């Protein structure tokens, strides 16, 4: 796994959150349309067909979003699996702090009580190990 792949984690996590919010929004919209249909029961005509078409489009959009979300979660799990596969706990802490929690190098140095140079040397060695 490359540094660039690891760096994707934070943005993927945000994207998954946005997709989840969009799915919830569509679900609310679909529910409100269905409740409107029930209360405004049309006597006849094409309005009911238009509403059913709209509900179908919303459901199709939800399915697409769920598929995108699933692919992104798979990438996140792959990154987590790579980090979890490291035998050394310090190496796991460094990668989790940097890529999963999006911490700055200064924070990581303080937390682990390592110098900037030590952290970067360890990080470089870890990236070589997982490549």
Secondary structure as GFF3:
##gff-version 3
##sequence-region A 1 131
A	DSSP	alpha_helix	3	39	.	.	.	ID=ss1
A	DSSP	alpha_helix	47	84	.	.	.	ID=ss2
A	DSSP	alpha_helix	89	95	.	.	.	ID=ss3
A	DSSP	pi_helix	96	100	.	.	.	ID=ss4
A	DSSP	alpha_helix	105	112	.	.	.	ID=ss5
A	DSSP	alpha_helix	116	130	.	.	.	ID=ss6
###
